[in-house]
Amino acid sequence: MPEPQTAPRRVPFRTALGVWTRIGFLSFGGPAGQIALMHRVLVEERRWIGEARFLHALNYCMLLPGPEAQQLATYIGWLMHGVRGGLVAGLLFILPGACAVLGLSWLYASFHDVTWIEALFFGLKPAVIAIVADALLRVGKRALKTRTQVALAVGALLALFVFAVPFPLVVLGAAVIGWTSSRFAPNAFPKGGGHAPKSSGDAAAESEPVIDALFAAGELEHTRPNVRRALTVLVVCLALWAAPLALVAGRFGDDSVFFHIGVFFSQAAVVTFGGAYAVLAYVAQAAVQTFGWLSTEQMIDGLGLAETTPGPLILVTQFVGFLGAWNHPGELSPLAAGLLGAFLTTWVTFVPCFLWIFLGAPWIEALRGHRGLASALSAITAGVVGVIANLSLTFAVHVVFTDVGIWHGGPITILRPVLASVDWAALALSLVCCVAALRFRTGMVTTLAIGALGGIAVSYLLRG
């Protein structure tokens, strides 16, 4: 007689809540570091989701406007526990960083001096370089299975770093190549995703990932497409998105700084593809030149604050909203205006992120077995490796060199650091953190601690 099948294991919601809280507080390093953190915790350590499904979700999130790492957390939380799981995962990914940026924004606006903050966080940037480098190696090793994928990754890096090709075009080009290859070169991309390497001595690693097992058992009904549910999601999210704007317009008028902040960042949430750095270029130009909410120097300081706090780098927009309202408070006190501006910015930036996931994820899951889509997403996966490499290289250049320009020559647009501006302390600390993370396999917390302690020592002992 056949043996009775055991029910697949489930993750208690309370357990997931603790893990998402941990990820939220440790999500340093921009999208590359954050994706690597989730991969390590959710794919390798916890075995909650398999490699192929993780990359499938990541590919979809890379196509969306907004912070892909936060949307990936929302997607995986939704897979496990439905809407409440997605809300908890997405909100906890944002909350620690949002609180930190809000507090630092108030200190910055009140005291106009971030020297002590720079001293505290100076060492985190070299640690982030190490974390992102580790992410690049981990994701690249698992995602690049064929020569075609390697070529696409290199091509994506060159397109972004050397030729400044817009990110959406890089992703679209990779998708077209993958889709076409499914018909004319079916072996160019792997037919199925692999899993993370298993350790024979680790029982958790030998077990089937939780989400994959639940799908195989025919469970997770909430992941199946449903038109009525999709319409409900659309109506509710659009109402939540628009409600603060209507309230602000009714209370302060549609010519107030608060209404302009809400409308502008609502538009940014829809049109800003290409990751945080693409968003920041768009936001900086509008906030400084168009609206005059803050100065160029203040925008740069805000980016520095956001880079050294957990959560999505796009939280720098919260700093922009806070300072823009603080500088133009109208009838409110500067603090009250700043808090309202920060709230509006954060709300209209992230509500759409939940909309994209709750609305689109069921259809993306339903299409996992489509050969053309699978090849297209495999190609996008390869492109994502190039994107991470571009982020890694861009971030490292800005950390190690204090003066970085841009060289233009025909179609080539490339960063040109001034060699004389090398920050030897940052370079040395970056090497220390890289050796710790890549050679001695220190965890993320340990690497961040090494960087932070080294940064404090450098800032106070060597720099005075």
Secondary structure per residue as TSV (DSSP state, phi and psi in degrees):
chain	resnum	aa	ss	phi	psi
A	1	M	-	360.0	141.7
A	2	P	-	-67.2	142.0
A	3	E	-	-71.2	139.6
A	4	P	-	-64.3	137.8
A	5	Q	-	-77.1	137.2
A	6	T	-	-83.5	145.8
A	7	A	-	-66.4	139.1
A	8	P	-	-62.6	146.5
A	9	R	-	-70.2	151.4
A	10	R	-	-120.5	155.7
A	11	V	-	-98.2	118.4
A	12	P	-	-57.4	143.8
A	13	F	H	-60.1	-36.1
A	14	R	H	-63.9	-39.1
A	15	T	H	-63.6	-45.4
A	16	A	H	-60.8	-38.9
A	17	L	H	-58.4	-43.0
A	18	G	H	-65.7	-40.5
A	19	V	H	-68.3	-42.2
A	20	W	H	-65.6	-33.2
A	21	T	H	-63.9	-45.0
A	22	R	H	-60.1	-45.2
A	23	I	H	-62.2	-40.4
A	24	G	H	-60.4	-39.0
A	25	F	H	-80.4	-18.3
A	26	L	H	-106.6	7.6
A	27	S	-	-83.1	60.5
A	28	F	-	-86.3	169.5
A	29	G	S	96.4	11.8
A	30	G	H	69.2	-173.5
A	31	P	H	-60.6	-37.5
A	32	A	H	-64.5	-48.6
A	33	G	H	-65.0	-36.7
A	34	Q	H	-70.1	-39.8
A	35	I	H	-65.2	-40.6
A	36	A	H	-62.9	-40.3
A	37	L	H	-60.5	-48.3
A	38	M	H	-64.6	-37.4
A	39	H	I	-62.3	-45.0
A	40	R	I	-64.2	-44.1
A	41	V	I	-76.7	-47.3
A	42	L	I	-87.9	-33.1
A	43	V	I	-92.5	-47.4
A	44	E	I	-88.4	-49.6
A	45	E	I	-80.8	-52.8
A	46	R	S	-87.5	-24.9
A	47	R	-	57.6	43.8
A	48	W	-	-86.5	-27.2
A	49	I	S	-143.5	142.0
A	50	G	-	-79.2	164.7
A	51	E	H	-59.1	-47.1
A	52	A	H	-64.1	-43.6
A	53	R	H	-69.9	-35.5
A	54	F	H	-60.2	-47.6
A	55	L	H	-68.7	-34.9
A	56	H	H	-60.0	-46.3
A	57	A	H	-64.7	-42.0
A	58	L	H	-62.3	-41.5
A	59	N	H	-59.6	-42.8
A	60	Y	H	-63.4	-44.0
A	61	C	H	-65.7	-30.1
A	62	M	H	-68.2	-22.2
A	63	L	T	-82.4	-13.0
A	64	L	S	-90.1	153.6
A	65	P	S	-71.1	151.5
A	66	G	S	100.8	-178.8
A	67	P	-	-74.6	113.0
A	68	E	H	-66.9	-33.4
A	69	A	H	-67.2	-42.8
A	70	Q	H	-64.9	-38.5
A	71	Q	H	-69.4	-33.3
A	72	L	H	-64.9	-42.2
A	73	A	H	-60.7	-43.8
A	74	T	H	-61.2	-42.9
A	75	Y	H	-60.4	-49.1
A	76	I	H	-68.4	-39.7
A	77	G	H	-61.6	-38.1
A	78	W	H	-66.3	-40.9
A	79	L	H	-56.5	-42.2
A	80	M	H	-78.6	-43.8
A	81	H	H	-133.8	20.6
A	82	G	H	73.5	-154.5
A	83	V	H	-60.7	-43.5
A	84	R	H	-63.4	-35.8
A	85	G	H	-67.0	-40.4
A	86	G	H	-65.9	-40.4
A	87	L	H	-62.8	-46.3
A	88	V	H	-64.0	-47.1
A	89	A	H	-62.4	-45.7
A	90	G	H	-68.0	-42.0
A	91	L	H	-69.3	-42.0
A	92	L	H	-69.0	-24.7
A	93	F	H	-69.2	-29.3
A	94	I	H	-91.4	-40.3
A	95	L	H	-56.9	-50.7
A	96	P	H	-58.6	-44.9
A	97	G	H	-67.0	-38.5
A	98	A	H	-63.2	-42.3
A	99	C	H	-64.7	-41.1
A	100	A	H	-65.3	-46.6
A	101	V	H	-64.1	-38.4
A	102	L	H	-63.7	-45.7
A	103	G	H	-63.4	-43.5
A	104	L	H	-67.7	-33.8
A	105	S	H	-63.1	-42.2
A	106	W	H	-64.7	-43.6
A	107	L	H	-62.5	-41.9
A	108	Y	H	-64.1	-46.6
A	109	A	H	-68.2	-31.5
A	110	S	H	-80.3	-39.2
A	111	F	H	-113.5	-10.1
A	112	H	-	52.5	32.9
A	113	D	-	-151.3	116.2
A	114	V	-	-112.5	23.6
A	115	T	H	-59.8	-45.9
A	116	W	H	-67.9	-30.4
A	117	I	H	-69.1	-41.9
A	118	E	H	-62.4	-38.6
A	119	A	H	-63.6	-39.0
A	120	L	H	-70.9	-40.2
A	121	F	H	-102.3	1.2
A	122	F	T	-54.5	-41.8
A	123	G	T	-76.5	-13.8
A	124	L	H	-71.3	-30.9
A	125	K	H	-65.3	-46.4
A	126	P	H	-60.3	-35.4
A	127	A	H	-64.6	-37.1
A	128	V	H	-64.6	-37.2
A	129	I	H	-56.7	-45.2
A	130	A	H	-65.0	-41.1
A	131	I	H	-65.2	-41.9
A	132	V	H	-68.9	-38.2
A	133	A	H	-61.9	-41.6
A	134	D	H	-62.5	-40.1
A	135	A	H	-62.4	-42.7
A	136	L	H	-61.2	-44.1
A	137	L	H	-66.4	-42.8
A	138	R	H	-64.9	-51.8
A	139	V	H	-67.3	-41.4
A	140	G	H	-62.1	-41.1
A	141	K	H	-62.6	-35.8
A	142	R	H	-89.2	-27.4
A	143	A	H	-91.9	-29.4
A	144	L	-	-96.3	96.1
A	145	K	-	-101.3	-20.8
A	146	T	S	-128.6	164.6
A	147	R	H	-64.0	-33.8
A	148	T	H	-62.7	-41.6
A	149	Q	H	-65.5	-40.3
A	150	V	H	-61.7	-43.9
A	151	A	H	-62.6	-39.7
A	152	L	H	-65.6	-40.1
A	153	A	H	-62.2	-45.6
A	154	V	H	-64.3	-42.2
A	155	G	H	-62.7	-39.8
A	156	A	H	-64.7	-41.1
A	157	L	H	-60.9	-47.9
A	158	L	H	-64.5	-41.1
A	159	A	H	-61.2	-41.1
A	160	L	H	-79.4	-48.2
A	161	F	H	-81.5	-34.5
A	162	V	T	-99.9	-42.0
A	163	F	S	-105.5	-0.9
A	164	A	-	52.4	39.0
A	165	V	-	-68.3	134.7
A	166	P	-	-57.0	138.9
A	167	F	H	-53.4	-45.9
A	168	P	H	-57.4	-34.8
A	169	L	H	-69.1	-35.5
A	170	V	H	-63.4	-46.9
A	171	V	H	-65.2	-44.3
A	172	L	H	-62.6	-42.7
A	173	G	H	-61.7	-43.2
A	174	A	H	-62.7	-41.5
A	175	A	H	-63.6	-41.9
A	176	V	H	-64.5	-42.3
A	177	I	H	-61.8	-44.7
A	178	G	H	-64.4	-44.1
A	179	W	H	-63.3	-43.6
A	180	T	H	-65.3	-38.6
A	181	S	H	-64.9	-28.0
A	182	S	H	-62.3	-22.0
A	183	R	H	-99.6	-40.0
A	184	F	H	-104.6	-20.6
A	185	A	-	-144.4	71.3
A	186	P	T	-63.7	-18.0
A	187	N	T	-92.4	3.9
A	188	A	S	-68.8	-26.9
A	189	F	S	-129.1	149.4
A	190	P	-	-63.7	145.0
A	191	K	S	-76.7	-21.7
A	192	G	S	-146.4	157.4
A	193	G	-	-83.5	145.0
A	194	G	-	-89.2	172.2
A	195	H	-	-107.8	165.7
A	196	A	-	-62.5	150.0
A	197	P	-	-57.4	141.4
A	198	K	-	-102.8	145.0
A	199	S	-	-98.9	125.1
A	200	S	T	-63.2	-21.5
A	201	G	T	-95.2	2.9
A	202	D	-	-111.1	110.0
A	203	A	H	-63.9	-35.9
A	204	A	H	-65.0	-37.9
A	205	A	H	-69.1	-29.8
A	206	E	H	-76.0	-22.3
A	207	S	S	-75.3	155.1
A	208	E	-	-72.9	139.9
A	209	P	-	-54.9	145.2
A	210	V	H	-57.3	-52.6
A	211	I	H	-63.7	-41.4
A	212	D	H	-62.9	-40.9
A	213	A	H	-65.5	-38.9
A	214	L	H	-67.3	-38.0
A	215	F	H	-64.4	-43.2
A	216	A	H	-62.4	-30.4
A	217	A	T	-83.3	1.0
A	218	G	T	78.2	20.4
A	219	E	-	-96.4	-162.5
A	220	L	-	60.2	55.4
A	221	E	G	-59.4	-29.4
A	222	H	G	-66.5	-14.5
A	223	T	G	-86.4	-4.4
A	224	R	S	-84.6	138.3
A	225	P	-	-59.2	140.5
A	226	N	-	-149.4	115.4
A	227	V	H	-62.5	-43.6
A	228	R	H	-62.3	-43.3
A	229	R	H	-65.8	-37.6
A	230	A	H	-63.1	-42.1
A	231	L	H	-64.7	-38.5
A	232	T	H	-62.7	-45.0
A	233	V	H	-59.7	-43.9
A	234	L	H	-62.4	-46.8
A	235	V	H	-65.9	-45.8
A	236	V	H	-64.3	-46.4
A	237	C	H	-67.2	-39.9
A	238	L	H	-64.9	-37.6
A	239	A	H	-65.5	-44.2
A	240	L	H	-64.0	-38.0
A	241	W	H	-64.0	-42.5
A	242	A	H	-86.4	-21.4
A	243	A	H	-56.7	-49.3
A	244	P	H	-61.6	-34.7
A	245	L	H	-64.9	-41.0
A	246	A	H	-65.4	-41.1
A	247	L	H	-64.8	-43.1
A	248	V	H	-66.1	-41.9
A	249	A	H	-62.8	-39.1
A	250	G	H	-69.9	-33.2
A	251	R	H	-88.8	-41.4
A	252	F	H	-114.5	-10.1
A	253	G	-	93.8	157.5
A	254	D	T	-83.1	4.6
A	255	D	T	-107.7	8.3
A	256	S	S	-81.0	159.1
A	257	V	H	-62.7	-31.0
A	258	F	H	-67.0	-43.3
A	259	F	H	-66.6	-40.7
A	260	H	H	-63.5	-39.5
A	261	I	H	-61.3	-47.3
A	262	G	H	-62.1	-44.3
A	263	V	H	-68.2	-44.8
A	264	F	H	-62.4	-47.6
A	265	F	H	-74.5	-21.3
A	266	S	H	-65.6	-43.6
A	267	Q	H	-63.8	-41.6
A	268	A	H	-62.1	-35.7
A	269	A	H	-64.8	-21.6
A	270	V	H	-97.2	-35.1
A	271	V	H	-104.6	-8.9
A	272	T	-	-92.0	90.8
A	273	F	-	-92.1	161.5
A	274	G	S	102.2	12.8
A	275	G	H	87.3	178.4
A	276	A	H	-62.5	-39.5
A	277	Y	H	-68.7	-34.6
A	278	A	H	-66.2	-39.7
A	279	V	H	-62.9	-44.0
A	280	L	H	-64.3	-36.6
A	281	A	H	-62.2	-42.1
A	282	Y	H	-67.4	-45.4
A	283	V	H	-66.2	-43.8
A	284	A	H	-61.2	-44.1
A	285	Q	I	-61.6	-44.8
A	286	A	I	-71.3	-45.1
A	287	A	I	-66.9	-35.7
A	288	V	I	-88.7	-51.1
A	289	Q	I	-89.0	-42.2
A	290	T	I	-80.5	-52.5
A	291	F	S	-95.0	-23.5
A	292	G	-	67.0	31.3
A	293	W	S	-71.1	-32.9
A	294	L	S	-155.9	171.2
A	295	S	-	-90.0	167.9
A	296	T	H	-60.9	-42.4
A	297	E	H	-61.7	-40.8
A	298	Q	H	-65.8	-36.1
A	299	M	H	-64.0	-42.1
A	300	I	H	-65.1	-42.6
A	301	D	H	-61.0	-40.2
A	302	G	H	-62.8	-40.1
A	303	L	H	-63.0	-41.1
A	304	G	H	-61.3	-41.4
A	305	L	H	-64.4	-43.2
A	306	A	H	-67.5	-33.3
A	307	E	H	-70.3	-21.0
A	308	T	T	-107.2	17.9
A	309	T	S	-124.0	157.7
A	310	P	S	-69.0	166.8
A	311	G	S	96.0	175.6
A	312	P	-	-63.0	142.6
A	313	L	G	-63.0	-23.2
A	314	I	G	-63.5	-11.4
A	315	L	G	-64.1	-10.1
A	316	V	H	-59.5	-25.8
A	317	T	H	-63.7	-28.3
A	318	Q	H	-65.0	-39.7
A	319	F	H	-61.4	-42.5
A	320	V	H	-63.1	-45.2
A	321	G	H	-63.9	-40.5
A	322	F	H	-64.2	-50.6
A	323	L	H	-71.2	-35.9
A	324	G	H	-61.5	-42.6
A	325	A	H	-73.9	-35.7
A	326	W	H	-60.8	-41.7
A	327	N	H	-75.4	-18.7
A	328	H	S	-134.7	67.4
A	329	P	-	-75.8	-16.9
A	330	G	T	64.4	-128.7
A	331	E	T	-83.9	-6.7
A	332	L	S	-92.3	164.8
A	333	S	-	-71.1	156.3
A	334	P	H	-55.3	-41.0
A	335	L	H	-66.3	-46.6
A	336	A	H	-62.0	-41.8
A	337	A	H	-64.2	-43.2
A	338	G	H	-61.6	-42.9
A	339	L	H	-62.9	-41.7
A	340	L	H	-66.1	-42.4
A	341	G	H	-62.7	-40.9
A	342	A	H	-65.6	-42.3
A	343	F	H	-62.7	-47.6
A	344	L	H	-59.4	-45.0
A	345	T	H	-61.3	-48.8
A	346	T	H	-65.0	-40.7
A	347	W	H	-62.3	-52.9
A	348	V	H	-75.5	-15.4
A	349	T	H	-78.3	-39.0
A	350	F	H	-103.6	-22.9
A	351	V	H	-57.2	-42.8
A	352	P	H	-60.5	-30.4
A	353	C	H	-60.8	-41.0
A	354	F	H	-68.9	-35.0
A	355	L	H	-61.4	-48.4
A	356	W	H	-58.5	-39.7
A	357	I	H	-74.9	-52.9
A	358	F	H	-64.5	-29.6
A	359	L	H	-82.6	-43.7
A	360	G	H	-96.0	-26.5
A	361	A	H	-58.7	-41.5
A	362	P	H	-58.2	-38.3
A	363	W	H	-72.4	-35.5
A	364	I	H	-65.7	-40.6
A	365	E	H	-64.4	-38.2
A	366	A	H	-66.5	-22.2
A	367	L	T	-98.1	10.0
A	368	R	T	-59.4	-33.0
A	369	G	T	-86.8	-0.6
A	370	H	-	-73.2	124.3
A	371	R	H	-63.1	-45.9
A	372	G	H	-63.6	-42.5
A	373	L	H	-65.7	-39.1
A	374	A	H	-61.6	-42.6
A	375	S	H	-66.6	-40.4
A	376	A	H	-62.2	-43.4
A	377	L	H	-70.6	-33.3
A	378	S	H	-63.6	-38.3
A	379	A	H	-66.6	-40.5
A	380	I	H	-63.6	-38.0
A	381	T	H	-56.8	-44.6
A	382	A	H	-62.5	-42.0
A	383	G	H	-62.0	-34.6
A	384	V	H	-61.4	-37.6
A	385	V	H	-60.3	-41.9
A	386	G	H	-65.0	-36.2
A	387	V	H	-63.6	-45.2
A	388	I	H	-62.6	-40.4
A	389	A	H	-62.3	-39.6
A	390	N	H	-64.1	-44.5
A	391	L	H	-61.3	-42.4
A	392	S	H	-62.0	-47.7
A	393	L	H	-66.3	-42.8
A	394	T	H	-62.2	-45.2
A	395	F	H	-65.6	-42.6
A	396	A	H	-62.3	-41.7
A	397	V	H	-60.9	-43.7
A	398	H	H	-72.2	-24.1
A	399	V	H	-80.5	-43.5
A	400	V	H	-79.1	-29.9
A	401	F	B	-113.2	136.3
A	402	T	S	-87.9	-15.8
A	403	D	-	-127.9	107.0
A	404	V	E	-125.1	119.8
A	405	G	E	-106.0	-172.0
A	406	I	E	-127.9	129.0
A	407	W	E	-103.5	130.0
A	408	H	E	-113.2	132.3
A	409	G	E	-152.8	96.0
A	410	G	T	64.5	-127.8
A	411	P	T	-79.9	-6.1
A	412	I	E	-89.3	131.3
A	413	T	E	-135.3	109.6
A	414	I	E	-135.4	149.0
A	415	L	E	-64.8	138.5
A	416	R	E	-127.8	90.1
A	417	P	E	-71.5	142.9
A	418	V	-	-80.5	115.1
A	419	L	G	-58.3	-34.2
A	420	A	G	-69.6	-12.2
A	421	S	G	-95.0	10.9
A	422	V	B	-58.6	134.1
A	423	D	-	-94.1	99.2
A	424	W	H	-63.9	-33.8
A	425	A	H	-65.7	-44.4
A	426	A	H	-65.0	-39.6
A	427	L	H	-63.5	-46.7
A	428	A	H	-63.0	-43.8
A	429	L	H	-67.4	-34.2
A	430	S	H	-63.3	-42.8
A	431	L	H	-64.1	-41.3
A	432	V	H	-60.4	-46.8
A	433	C	H	-66.4	-38.0
A	434	C	H	-65.5	-42.2
A	435	V	I	-62.7	-42.3
A	436	A	I	-62.1	-45.2
A	437	A	I	-78.0	-41.0
A	438	L	I	-90.6	-33.1
A	439	R	I	-93.0	-45.8
A	440	F	S	-100.0	0.3
A	441	R	-	56.3	38.3
A	442	T	-	-63.6	145.8
A	443	G	-	-70.2	173.9
A	444	M	H	-62.8	-44.0
A	445	V	H	-62.7	-43.6
A	446	T	H	-64.4	-42.6
A	447	T	H	-62.7	-43.0
A	448	L	H	-64.0	-39.2
A	449	A	H	-64.7	-42.1
A	450	I	H	-60.0	-46.0
A	451	G	H	-63.8	-45.1
A	452	A	H	-63.6	-45.9
A	453	L	H	-65.4	-40.9
A	454	G	H	-64.9	-38.5
A	455	G	H	-64.8	-42.2
A	456	I	H	-62.1	-43.0
A	457	A	H	-62.3	-45.3
A	458	V	I	-63.7	-45.3
A	459	S	I	-64.2	-39.7
A	460	Y	I	-94.0	-34.5
A	461	L	I	-87.3	-40.1
A	462	L	I	-95.8	-35.7
A	463	R	-	-96.7	-9.8
A	464	G	-	78.3	360.0
